[in-house]
Amino acid sequence: MESLLTQSLRQQGLELGPQAIQKIVAYLQLLQKWNRVYNLTAVREITDMVPLHIMDALSALPFLRGHRILDVGSGAGLPGIPLAIAAPERSFKLLDSNAKKTRFLQQVKMELALENVSVETQRAENYAIDEKFDTVISRAFASISNMLQFTEHLCGQSGIFLAMKGEYPQDELQLEARFQVEEVHKVNVAGLGAQRHIVCIRANPNVALSL
């Protein structure tokens, strides 16, 4: 498993140390184990999880900004857990309303000793914070507009929203005036033949200034 992961990382132009690779393998083993009971993901084979989950999650690594990262609708910890392992200098909050999924995330945090990860069981629209996040990322929301609607209060004024998508989401890019699409990045995920895109969105400063 470690050799498959190392090869996939190399294909994707990423390099992680041995300890980080071991932690990702341990995460996959936990995910496979818990998945038998809790149905955390439809992907059953651990070898399939490498491209479909790990490498897909890590494709967002170059686009993260700032120190405080929020993974909204984290589910089984995607993309938050692989990103937190790859970027230990950043702080990750994993947010999900499903208690069985956040129990799994707490277990992962404990067993992998991920000191830069914290977990919250809460709906995004009801989540109240004192300090806003630099990057709000999601791989799970049905639409970009819904993601922005439910997380707008969680992102700092100079922060960004990252929406992870499959095919180019043309129909989702017409947003309310207070948001602007900064860029749509086409990403290549090692071992995955399907299209993947990451939409980078920020608050429109012109609209914000007029309020």
N, C-alpha and C positions, 0 to 999 in steps of 0.2 A: 504493500500500500504506500509506503514512504517513497519507493522508487517511482511509482505511478504519479504520485503527487509532485515529486521533484521534476519529473519529465514534463508534466503539464505546466508547472510554473515556468520552466525554461521556455516552453513553446509560447507562453503568453508574455515573455519578457520580464518576468518577476523573479526575485530572488529572496528567499526566506532562510533564516538560520535553522540548524538542526532542531533546536528546541521548539521553534514555532511550528515546524513540520510535524514534530511529535505531538504537539497539542492539537493540531488539526486532525490528525489520525485518531487521537483519543476522542475528540468531539464527534467524529463520524461513527466511531464504535458506540458511543453513548446514544447517538441519534438512532442508529440501527436497533439497539437494545430497547430503548423506550418506544420506538415506533411499533414494536410488536403489540404493545398494550394500548398506547395512546393515539396511534394513527396521526403522527405529527406531519408526515409527508407521504405523498403517493409513490415516491421513489423508494423501492425496497432494497435494491442491491447496492452495497456500499461502493462498488466500483463505478456505478452509474452516478452516485452522489458527487463524485469528484468533479466532472464537468458541469453537471446540472445544478449543483449547489455551491460547491467551494469556488471553482474557477469563475463561475458567473458572479458570485458575490465579490470576489477580488477584482473583477473588472472595474468596479467603482472606486478602487483605491486611489487612482491618480486624480480623481475629481473632488475628493473630500477637501473641505477648507476649515481652517480654525482648529480649536482644541476640543470643543464640546460637540459631540455627534449624537443625534437622536435617530434611532431606527424605529420607525412607526409601523405597527402591525408586524412585529418581528417574528411571530410564529415560532418556528423551531430555531430561531436565532439567525435568520438570513435576511439581509447580509451581515448583521451586526457581529456575530461571533467570529467568522473568518477575518473580518476587517479589524476587530479588536486585537486578534492574535497578531495580525500583520503590522499593526500600528500601535504598539504598546505605549507610545508617548501621548496618545490621545485618549480622551475620556468618552466612553460609550454608554448611553442609556438605551436599554431595550424595553420598548413599550408594547404591551399587548393586553387586550381585555379578557383573554381566555386564560383562566387560572391554571388549567392543567399544562398549558404551554409555558406559562411563566414559572411553574414548579420545575419543569424540565430545565429552563434557562438558569434558575437558581442552582440546580444540581451541577450544570455545566460550569457555571462560575466557580463553584466550590471545588469541584474535582480538578479543574484545570488551573486553579489559583489565578483567576483573571481579575487582578486588582483594579484594572481600568474599566471594569464593567459593573453596571448596576441595573437592576430589573424592576419594572413597575407594572402592576396589574391595574390597568385603567383604560378607558376609552379615550382616544386622542382628544376629542372635542371637550371632554370634561377634565382633562389633565391640567392642573394649575402648577405653575413654576415661579420661582423667584428670579432665576437667571436664565435668559433665553439661550437657544442653541445656535452654533455657528453653521452647522449643516443638519438639515432634516432630510433623511433618506427613507425611501420605501420601495419595496419590491412586491408589495401585496395589494395595494389599493386598486380598486376596479378602474378608476379614472383619475387623471391628473387633477381635474377640477375638484373632485371630492377630496383628494389629498390636500390640496391647498385650502379648501374650505375648513377642514377639520384641524389643520396644523398651523394655520396662519399666525395664531397667537403664541406659537412655540418657537418661532424663528426670529433671530435678531435682525435689526434693521439692515445690517450689512451682510446678513447670512444668506445662504442659498438652500434651495430645495432640489433634491435629486430624485427623479422618478425613473426607476428601472423598468424598461419595456422590452417587448419582443420586436415585432416589425415596426417600421417607422410610424409613429402614432399621429399621422397627419390630422385626423379628425379631433384630436385632443389638444391641439396647439392653439386654438382660438380661445384665449383666456380673458378674464375680466381685466379692465384697464389698469388695475392696481398691481398686476403681475406682468412680467415680461420674460419671454423665453430668451435666455442668454445664448444657448447653443444646444444642438442635439448631436451627441457624440455616437457614432457607430462604433461598437466595440467588438473585437474578435475574442471569443471565448474558446480556449483550448479544448478540443474534443467535442465541441458542440457545433453541429451543422446549422442550427437555426440562427436567424437574425437576432441581434440584440442591440438595443439603443439605450442611452442614458440621457434624459432630458434635464438640462440645468436651467433652473428658473430662479428669479429673484424678484423682490418687490420693486415696483416701478418708482424710482426716486422722484420723478416729476409729479406723479399723482400723490405720492406721500407728502411732498412739500406743499401741495395745494390744499391739503386738508386743514 
